[in-house]
Amino acid sequence: MRYFLALFAVTCVLVVVVAGRRGDASRRPPIEIWNDMDRQLKLRPQAVAGHPGWEDGRTSRRWVAGTVPRLEPVKVGGKEIHAFEDHPVVTGRETGKTNYVELNPLPVTEKFMARGKERYEIYCTPCHGPTGDGNGVLKKYGHGAIASLTDELRVKHPDGYLFHVIQAGSPSGLMGPYGAQVDPEDRWAIVAYVRALQLARLGKPEDLPEPMRASLK
Ligand code: HEC
């Protein structure tokens, strides 16, 4: 028993000595007791040379002939913008910055708006409701705290932020991301439609052209 206690004490001290230094900043290389995980033969993905097993030496295989990209590039003014580029159309942010773009970068046409309405009704109505007030069918089933999209707060959000919420979900995570289901072009179409819902909800009689005002009830 005495030996055990002595050994136990020595082990405790050793553990504290070794583990207690973890996380400390040091300029010296760390002691590696088992270094086989730190230093191992490996191939870098996408390297163009170095693989002994393939004739061309590439570490990643080329795609099979006839492969099509999953995400079509977005066409803006005759240019194709791909999902990996740092361009507002696919990020919702100003190029080279993290600021959200203030305005929808795609031209808002009648067709675009119709597409936005269709996508909104598929992906957003269940929670946010057909008018965007947050009273979708899921509320009846007990989903609480659904944001109203026609609140002043959401009216003030830049278009790029709405785009971002559709892509990545709400900051608190209460609303999940829809980026996988709704591609960039459709996200902008939904943003345009959400703006239309806000206008419809918050518009004043003076916003209507003069001749139409008389028809208001
Ligand atoms: C499963 C339910 C659900 C669906 C579907 C859904 N949302 Fe939400 N959304 C929420 C909830 C809940 C919140 C409140 C989240 C919070 O408070 O963090 C929210 C918040 C938001 C906000 C406000 C975020 C903020 O920071 O103020 C926006 C904008 C929004 N949703 C847009 C959309 C759009 C556009 C769609 C359709 C693509 C959509 N949502 C689909 C549940 C949903």
Boltz pocket constraint, residues with backbone or C-beta under 6 A from the ligand:
constraints:
  - pocket:
      binder: B
      contacts: [[A, 119], [A, 120], [A, 123], [A, 124], [A, 125], [A, 126], [A, 127], [A, 128], [A, 138], [A, 144], [A, 145], [A, 146], [A, 147], [A, 149], [A, 154], [A, 161], [A, 162], [A, 165], [A, 166], [A, 170], [A, 171], [A, 172], [A, 173], [A, 174], [A, 175], [A, 176], [A, 178], [A, 182], [A, 190], [A, 194]]
      max_distance: 6.0
